[in-house]
């Protein structure tokens, strides 16, 4: 990114299918608990959905936010605010002028609940009955707009929409804001809440979703020979980033360093990845170069690994090439096996997992892997959490999205 400014992580916030905050989510991840379960909504049967399960929030937003907040925000914004409040408090609520504080919070799909509910209202009850705030609620930048208002961020409020890479790209963009001097502190991450009949139906129609209706908790099985698609999830992950100088000046606790950011595009297809994996490998190598390290320095990868037959193999080969040599010096976790795929929120939550893995020197498990596909030649954490080396270590979090968006974030210990 071009400067010597080090970007550090000082606050973490999340709400996910396996926990209502970061401590509970991380504890569940290390324990290998699945947050995927059968959907109880009446629309599942009403619309004859072929997939009847998903990774719903462990703690519903309406159990935390006020009724007014629920009414004025789409679910994707609601959970972004929940995660932001946790992250901001975790960072010690930094006293920073608004002009030096930024926000970058992204989503892959945005306010789908608000949009579809508004159309139902117009169709069934007429235009006069639609909510006047429908557009400010459904727009893709609604979450970051509300986050910027929440913390008073005036250095910029951005929503980098790149499908399932959105949350990670937001964190990368936030790091760039700090490195180029636009801000001292940036609240960044991703959010998604689209466990709704329409997205579920369309993902199922394109044969992207697992159809293991009889075994929801075992449906997301990255790298396994029987994997048959991803599991829809919802949630948000938010981090507080600061320049190291600013963090140390205020005595902040520092979790880890965002040492490198790599981004690329496949320019191949609007949905499946380039089967060569060249774009994914290039993103990882750009992150390595940015951090001034090599593949031999990486001890852990939190893989994008969604549990799709094609995607897992492409990424695994790219990871192996990036690591170099025997590639057995790094362990790979696929945490979507527990959370499902949070789409625009995935990269942010998995960055939090990577930060904690580096800080605590432990990699979370990959569950539901009974027999690794013969084409997968990487070391997977399939038998439980794995201790990482002590001392200074580095890890990579991968996030890839429809449209060929590739983002790799390199996390280093302090």
C-alpha positions as CSV (number, residue, x, y, z in Angstrom):
1,X,0.0,0.0,0.0
2,X,3.0,2.2,-0.3
3,X,3.8,3.7,3.1
4,X,5.6,2.5,6.3
5,X,2.5,3.3,8.5
6,X,1.6,0.1,10.4
7,X,-2.1,-0.6,10.7
8,X,-3.2,-2.4,13.9
9,X,-6.4,-4.0,15.1
10,X,-7.6,-2.6,18.5
11,X,-11.3,-3.6,18.6
12,X,-13.4,-6.6,17.6
13,X,-17.2,-7.0,17.3
14,X,-19.4,-9.7,15.8
15,X,-22.8,-11.4,15.8
16,X,-23.0,-14.7,14.0
17,X,-24.8,-18.0,13.8
18,X,-22.5,-19.4,16.6
19,X,-22.5,-16.5,19.0
20,X,-23.9,-13.1,19.8
21,X,-20.6,-11.4,20.3
22,X,-16.9,-12.1,19.7
23,X,-16.1,-14.1,22.9
24,X,-19.0,-16.5,22.4
25,X,-18.4,-16.8,18.7
26,X,-14.7,-17.6,19.1
27,X,-15.4,-20.0,21.9
28,X,-17.9,-21.9,19.7
29,X,-15.5,-21.9,16.8
30,X,-12.7,-23.4,18.8
31,X,-15.1,-26.0,20.1
32,X,-16.2,-26.9,16.6
33,X,-19.9,-26.2,17.1
34,X,-22.2,-25.7,14.1
35,X,-24.7,-22.8,14.0
36,X,-26.7,-24.3,11.2
37,X,-30.2,-25.5,11.8
38,X,-33.5,-26.1,10.2
39,X,-35.5,-23.0,9.3
40,X,-38.8,-22.6,11.2
41,X,-40.2,-19.8,9.0
42,X,-43.6,-20.5,7.4
43,X,-42.3,-19.3,4.0
44,X,-40.1,-22.3,3.7
45,X,-43.1,-24.6,3.1
46,X,-45.2,-21.9,1.5
47,X,-42.8,-21.4,-1.4
48,X,-41.6,-25.1,-1.4
49,X,-38.0,-24.2,-1.0
50,X,-35.7,-27.1,-1.9
51,X,-33.3,-26.1,0.9
52,X,-34.8,-25.8,4.4
53,X,-31.9,-24.9,6.7
54,X,-29.4,-22.0,7.2
55,X,-27.0,-20.5,9.7
56,X,-29.3,-18.0,11.5
57,X,-28.1,-15.6,14.2
58,X,-27.5,-17.2,17.5
59,X,-28.9,-14.0,19.2
60,X,-31.7,-12.2,17.2
61,X,-31.2,-8.5,16.6
62,X,-34.5,-7.7,18.3
63,X,-33.2,-9.1,21.5
64,X,-30.6,-6.4,21.6
65,X,-31.8,-3.3,19.7
66,X,-34.7,-1.0,20.6
67,X,-38.0,-1.3,18.7
68,X,-37.4,2.0,17.1
69,X,-34.0,0.9,15.8
70,X,-35.5,-2.3,14.4
71,X,-38.2,-0.3,12.6
72,X,-35.7,2.2,11.0
73,X,-33.0,-0.2,9.9
74,X,-32.9,-3.2,7.6
75,X,-31.7,-6.4,9.3
76,X,-28.3,-6.1,7.6
77,X,-27.8,-2.7,9.2
78,X,-29.2,-3.8,12.5
79,X,-26.5,-6.4,12.9
80,X,-23.8,-4.1,11.7
81,X,-24.7,-1.7,14.4
82,X,-24.6,-4.5,17.0
83,X,-21.1,-5.5,15.9
84,X,-20.0,-1.9,15.7
85,X,-21.0,-1.1,19.3
86,X,-19.1,-4.2,20.6
87,X,-16.0,-3.4,18.5
88,X,-16.0,0.3,19.5
89,X,-16.3,-0.5,23.2
90,X,-13.7,-3.2,22.9
91,X,-11.3,-0.6,21.4
92,X,-11.9,1.6,24.4
93,X,-14.2,4.1,22.6
94,X,-11.3,6.0,21.1
95,X,-11.3,9.8,21.6
96,X,-10.6,10.8,18.0
97,X,-11.8,13.9,16.0
98,X,-14.5,13.0,13.5
99,X,-12.4,14.3,10.6
100,X,-9.7,11.7,11.5
101,X,-12.2,8.8,11.9
102,X,-13.5,6.7,9.0
103,X,-15.9,3.9,8.4
104,X,-15.9,1.2,5.7
105,X,-18.7,-1.3,6.1
106,X,-19.7,-3.4,3.2
107,X,-22.4,-5.9,2.1
108,X,-22.8,-8.3,-0.8
109,X,-26.5,-7.9,-1.3
110,X,-27.7,-5.2,1.1
111,X,-31.2,-4.5,2.3
112,X,-33.1,-7.4,0.6
113,X,-35.7,-7.7,3.3
114,X,-36.6,-4.0,3.1
115,X,-36.7,-4.1,-0.7
116,X,-38.9,-7.2,-1.0
117,X,-41.2,-6.1,1.9
118,X,-41.7,-2.7,0.3
119,X,-42.7,-4.3,-3.0
120,X,-45.1,-6.6,-1.2
121,X,-46.7,-3.5,0.4
122,X,-46.9,-1.6,-2.9
123,X,-48.4,-4.6,-4.7
124,X,-50.9,-5.6,-2.0
125,X,-51.8,-2.3,-0.3
126,X,-50.8,0.5,-2.8
127,X,-48.1,3.1,-3.0
128,X,-49.3,5.2,-0.2
129,X,-48.7,2.5,2.4
130,X,-44.9,2.0,1.6
131,X,-42.5,3.1,4.4
132,X,-41.0,6.5,3.6
133,X,-37.6,5.3,4.8
134,X,-37.5,2.3,2.5
135,X,-34.8,3.6,0.2
136,X,-32.4,4.7,3.0
137,X,-33.0,1.3,4.6
138,X,-32.4,-0.8,1.5
139,X,-29.4,0.9,-0.1
140,X,-26.1,-1.0,0.0
141,X,-24.4,1.9,1.9
142,X,-27.1,2.0,4.6
143,X,-25.0,0.0,7.1
144,X,-21.9,2.2,6.8
145,X,-24.1,5.3,6.8
146,X,-25.6,4.3,10.1
147,X,-22.2,3.2,11.5
148,X,-20.6,6.5,10.6
149,X,-23.4,8.3,12.4
150,X,-23.0,6.0,15.4
151,X,-19.4,6.8,15.9
152,X,-19.2,10.2,14.3
153,X,-16.9,9.2,11.4
154,X,-16.3,12.1,9.1
155,X,-13.1,11.1,7.2
156,X,-15.2,9.1,4.8
157,X,-17.9,6.4,4.9
158,X,-17.6,3.8,2.2
159,X,-19.3,0.5,1.1
160,X,-17.1,-1.6,-1.2
161,X,-19.6,-4.0,-2.7
162,X,-17.8,-7.1,-4.1
163,X,-20.1,-10.0,-3.3
164,X,-18.6,-12.5,-0.9
165,X,-15.3,-10.6,-0.8
166,X,-17.1,-7.4,0.5
167,X,-16.2,-7.6,4.2
168,X,-12.6,-8.4,3.6
169,X,-12.3,-5.7,0.9
170,X,-13.7,-3.2,3.4
171,X,-11.0,-4.0,5.9
172,X,-8.4,-3.7,3.1
173,X,-9.7,-0.3,2.0
174,X,-9.8,0.8,5.6
175,X,-6.2,-0.1,6.0
176,X,-5.4,2.0,2.9
177,X,-7.2,5.0,4.4
178,X,-4.9,4.9,7.4
179,X,-1.8,4.2,5.4
180,X,-2.4,7.1,3.0
181,X,-3.1,9.5,5.9
182,X,-6.8,10.1,5.4
183,X,-7.7,8.7,8.9
184,X,-6.1,7.7,12.2
185,X,-8.9,5.3,13.1
186,X,-11.3,3.4,10.8
187,X,-14.3,1.2,11.8
188,X,-14.5,-1.5,9.1
189,X,-16.1,-4.8,8.3
190,X,-19.0,-6.5,6.6
191,X,-22.6,-7.5,7.2
192,X,-25.3,-9.6,5.6
193,X,-28.9,-10.7,6.4
194,X,-30.6,-12.4,3.5
195,X,-32.0,-15.6,4.8
196,X,-35.1,-14.9,2.9
197,X,-37.2,-16.9,0.4
198,X,-35.9,-15.1,-2.7
199,X,-32.1,-15.4,-2.2
200,X,-32.5,-18.9,-0.8
201,X,-34.6,-19.9,-3.9
202,X,-32.2,-18.4,-6.4
203,X,-29.0,-19.8,-4.9
204,X,-30.7,-23.2,-4.8
205,X,-31.8,-22.8,-8.4
206,X,-28.2,-22.3,-9.5
207,X,-27.2,-25.4,-7.5
208,X,-24.9,-23.5,-5.2
209,X,-26.5,-24.6,-1.9
210,X,-26.1,-27.8,-0.1
211,X,-29.4,-29.9,0.0
212,X,-28.7,-31.9,3.1
213,X,-32.0,-31.1,4.6
214,X,-31.8,-34.2,6.9
215,X,-28.4,-33.1,8.4
216,X,-28.2,-29.2,8.6
217,X,-25.3,-29.2,11.1
218,X,-23.3,-31.5,8.8
219,X,-24.2,-29.8,5.5
220,X,-21.2,-27.4,5.3
221,X,-18.3,-29.8,4.7
222,X,-15.4,-28.0,3.0
223,X,-12.8,-30.2,1.3
224,X,-14.8,-33.4,1.9
225,X,-15.4,-35.7,-1.0
226,X,-19.2,-35.5,-0.4
227,X,-19.5,-31.7,-0.3
228,X,-22.4,-30.5,-2.3
229,X,-22.7,-26.7,-1.9
230,X,-22.5,-23.9,0.6
231,X,-24.9,-23.2,3.5
232,X,-26.5,-19.7,3.7
233,X,-25.5,-17.8,6.9
234,X,-26.0,-14.3,8.3
235,X,-24.1,-12.1,10.5
236,X,-21.7,-9.2,10.8
237,X,-18.0,-8.7,11.7
238,X,-16.5,-5.3,12.6
239,X,-12.9,-4.3,13.5
240,X,-11.4,-1.1,14.7
241,X,-8.2,-0.3,12.8
242,X,-5.7,2.3,13.8
243,X,-2.3,3.5,12.9
244,X,0.2,1.9,15.3
245,X,1.4,5.4,16.4
246,X,-2.1,6.5,17.3
247,X,-2.9,3.3,19.1
248,X,0.2,3.4,21.2
249,X,-0.2,7.0,22.0
250,X,-3.5,6.3,23.7
251,X,-2.4,3.1,25.3
252,X,-4.7,0.9,23.3
253,X,-4.6,-2.9,23.5
254,X,-3.4,-4.2,20.1
255,X,-4.6,-7.6,18.9
256,X,-2.6,-7.9,15.7
257,X,-1.3,-6.1,12.6
258,X,-2.9,-5.9,9.2
259,X,0.4,-6.4,7.5
260,X,-0.6,-6.8,3.9
261,X,-3.5,-6.4,1.6
262,X,-3.8,-8.2,-1.8
263,X,-6.6,-7.7,-4.3
264,X,-7.2,-9.0,-7.8
265,X,-9.9,-9.9,-10.3
266,X,-10.4,-13.0,-12.4
267,X,-12.1,-11.4,-15.4
268,X,-13.4,-14.8,-16.1
269,X,-17.0,-15.4,-15.2
270,X,-19.8,-13.7,-13.2
271,X,-20.2,-16.7,-10.9
272,X,-17.6,-19.5,-10.8
273,X,-13.9,-18.7,-10.2
274,X,-11.2,-19.0,-12.8
275,X,-10.4,-22.7,-12.6
276,X,-6.7,-22.0,-12.8
277,X,-6.8,-20.1,-9.5
278,X,-4.3,-17.6,-10.8
279,X,-6.3,-14.6,-9.6
280,X,-6.6,-16.0,-6.1
281,X,-2.9,-16.8,-5.9
282,X,-2.1,-13.4,-7.2
283,X,-4.1,-11.7,-4.4
284,X,-2.3,-13.8,-1.8
285,X,1.1,-13.0,-3.3
286,X,0.3,-9.3,-3.4
287,X,-0.5,-9.5,0.3
288,X,2.8,-11.3,0.9
289,X,4.7,-8.6,-1.0
290,X,2.8,-5.8,0.8
291,X,3.9,-7.3,4.1
292,X,7.4,-8.0,3.0
293,X,7.2,-11.8,3.8
294,X,7.1,-15.0,1.8
295,X,4.8,-18.0,1.6
296,X,7.2,-19.8,3.9
297,X,6.4,-17.3,6.7
298,X,2.7,-18.2,6.7
299,X,1.7,-20.6,9.4
300,X,-2.1,-20.4,9.0
301,X,-4.7,-19.7,6.4
302,X,-8.4,-19.1,7.0
303,X,-9.7,-20.2,3.6
304,X,-12.7,-18.9,1.7
305,X,-13.6,-22.7,1.4
306,X,-17.4,-22.5,1.0
307,X,-18.0,-26.3,0.6
308,X,-18.7,-26.1,-3.2
309,X,-17.4,-28.9,-5.3
310,X,-15.4,-26.6,-7.7
311,X,-14.4,-23.7,-5.5
312,X,-12.7,-25.5,-2.7
313,X,-10.3,-27.3,-5.0
314,X,-9.4,-24.2,-7.0
315,X,-8.5,-22.3,-3.8
316,X,-6.6,-25.3,-2.3
317,X,-4.3,-25.5,-5.2
318,X,-3.7,-21.7,-5.2
319,X,-2.9,-21.8,-1.4
320,X,-0.5,-24.6,-2.0
321,X,1.3,-22.7,-4.7
322,X,1.5,-19.6,-2.5
323,X,2.9,-21.5,0.4
324,X,5.6,-23.2,-1.7
325,X,7.7,-26.2,-1.0
326,X,5.9,-29.0,0.8
327,X,3.3,-26.6,2.1
328,X,3.1,-28.5,5.4
329,X,4.3,-25.5,7.5
330,X,0.8,-23.9,7.4
331,X,-2.5,-25.3,8.6
332,X,-5.8,-24.3,6.8
333,X,-9.1,-23.7,8.6
334,X,-12.4,-23.5,6.9
335,X,-14.6,-21.9,9.5
336,X,-17.7,-21.7,7.2
337,X,-18.1,-25.4,8.2
338,X,-19.5,-24.0,11.4
339,X,-21.0,-20.6,10.5
340,X,-22.3,-21.2,7.0
341,X,-21.5,-18.6,4.4
342,X,-22.2,-15.0,5.6
343,X,-21.7,-13.7,2.1
344,X,-20.7,-10.0,2.5
345,X,-20.1,-10.6,6.2
346,X,-17.9,-13.6,5.7
347,X,-14.6,-12.0,5.1
348,X,-15.0,-9.7,8.1
349,X,-15.9,-12.4,10.5
350,X,-13.1,-14.6,9.2
351,X,-10.6,-11.7,9.6
352,X,-11.6,-11.7,13.2
353,X,-11.0,-15.4,13.4
354,X,-7.6,-14.9,11.8
355,X,-6.7,-12.0,14.2
356,X,-7.6,-14.1,17.2
357,X,-5.7,-17.2,15.8
358,X,-2.6,-15.1,15.4
359,X,-3.0,-13.4,18.8
360,X,-3.7,-16.7,20.7
361,X,-1.6,-19.0,18.6
362,X,-4.4,-21.4,17.8
363,X,-6.2,-22.3,14.5
364,X,-9.9,-23.2,14.7
365,X,-11.0,-26.6,13.5
366,X,-12.8,-27.5,10.2
367,X,-15.7,-29.7,11.1
368,X,-17.6,-32.2,9.0
369,X,-14.6,-33.4,7.1
370,X,-14.7,-37.2,7.1
371,X,-12.7,-37.9,3.9
372,X,-10.6,-35.2,2.3
373,X,-10.9,-35.0,-1.5
374,X,-7.9,-36.6,-3.1
375,X,-7.2,-33.4,-5.1
376,X,-6.8,-31.4,-1.9
377,X,-3.2,-31.2,-1.0
378,X,-3.0,-28.9,2.0
379,X,-3.0,-29.5,5.8
380,X,-6.5,-29.0,7.1
381,X,-7.5,-28.6,10.7
382,X,-10.0,-31.4,10.5
383,X,-9.4,-33.1,13.9
384,X,-9.9,-30.1,16.1
385,X,-8.1,-26.8,16.8
386,X,-4.3,-26.7,16.1
387,X,-1.7,-24.9,18.1
388,X,0.3,-22.4,16.1
389,X,4.0,-21.6,16.6
390,X,4.9,-19.2,19.4
391,X,6.7,-15.9,18.6
392,X,6.1,-13.7,15.6
393,X,3.7,-15.4,13.2
394,X,1.7,-14.5,10.1
395,X,-1.5,-15.8,8.6
396,X,-3.7,-15.1,5.6
397,X,-7.5,-14.7,5.4
398,X,-8.9,-15.4,1.9
399,X,-12.2,-14.0,0.6
400,X,-13.5,-14.5,-3.0
401,X,-16.7,-13.3,-4.5
402,X,-19.0,-13.8,-7.5
403,X,-17.7,-11.6,-10.3
404,X,-14.2,-12.8,-9.8
405,X,-13.3,-10.6,-6.8
406,X,-10.3,-11.8,-4.8
407,X,-9.1,-10.4,-1.5
408,X,-6.3,-11.7,0.7
409,X,-5.6,-10.0,4.1
410,X,-2.3,-10.8,5.8
411,X,-2.4,-10.7,9.6
412,X,0.8,-10.6,11.8
413,X,1.3,-10.9,15.5
414,X,2.4,-7.7,17.3
